[in-house]
Amino acid sequence: MQILQSKKQFSDLLNNLRLQGNSIGFVPTMGALHEGHISLMKKCRSENNIATASIFVNPTQFNDRNDLKNYPRMPEKDIEILKNAGCDIVFTPEVEEMYPVPDNRVFNFGYLESVMEGKHRPGHFNGVAQIVTKLFDIVGPHNSYFGEKDFQQLTIIKHLVLTLNLPVKVVPCSIVREPDGLAMSSRNLLLGKEERKAAPLISKTLFKATDIYKEYSVSEIKNWVINQIDESNFLKTEYFEIVDDIELKPILSWEEKNNKVGCIAVKAGHIRLIDNVRF
Ligand code: AMP
């Protein structure tokens, strides 16, 4: 596996490989890799001639300074994990390489960024769009892999690709979970002992909701989920919304034809966890 820090070297190499007729797959990450990231890389490996990844903790998508400061970093272990998952080339730039000058671009995702993560993390999706467009420009992937764990991010990236007419296919990948059901996340490493013990209640409640929802109204299920989770002394729900999977508009009745996704954010101590399920 090649490890490159220079965007020029990375894009020159990929230009050559593309000209030789290779398909290029790309998995953008912020490192502290786990089985969720590995599943993206394995899919990327199986669907492309050349499998690439990036590890970059993107400062512009953090709306909380402490979250950025404390974000787990384990570059050596990450390199080993990517190698074992079949990655051919990994891009590990420094901040100055990606942001030689401040990026003042402002993206407008309209309603999509006005709800859920967009509402609770102002500027977050603008930062995501800044880094993803830069990375796509450097890599020029045919296929790029994103986890459904970050459901709103996936929706916004699909929208970005359509509005900018980018020649890349966005490939959604299923959520990978711990044996106890907790959605894998790099931030799980930062959970305190009690919070980690309490956290599986989030997915357990979501799954239960998908079993029982037909007997209740949408608003009853929403309240039930929030109450169940907030019964724990270590968890506090920030939002739970049931939305359609394209426009992210609230579902008002189960009779609606749209695909329905329940998206949640929960504070576990200082750590924010997100998850979602389909109804
Ligand atoms: P991150 O390193 O958190 O920026 O995540 C990089 C990519 O991995 C994103 O597309 C995430 O949605 C995806 N991802 C993170 N956690 C999981 C998970 N538990 N299952 C599937 N994909 C995930």
Boltz pocket constraint, residues with backbone or C-beta under 6 A from the ligand:
constraints:
  - pocket:
      binder: B
      contacts: [[A, 28], [A, 29], [A, 30], [A, 31], [A, 35], [A, 36], [A, 37], [A, 39], [A, 40], [A, 145], [A, 146], [A, 147], [A, 148], [A, 149], [A, 150], [A, 173], [A, 174], [A, 175], [A, 176], [A, 177], [A, 183], [A, 184], [A, 185], [A, 186]]
      max_distance: 6.0
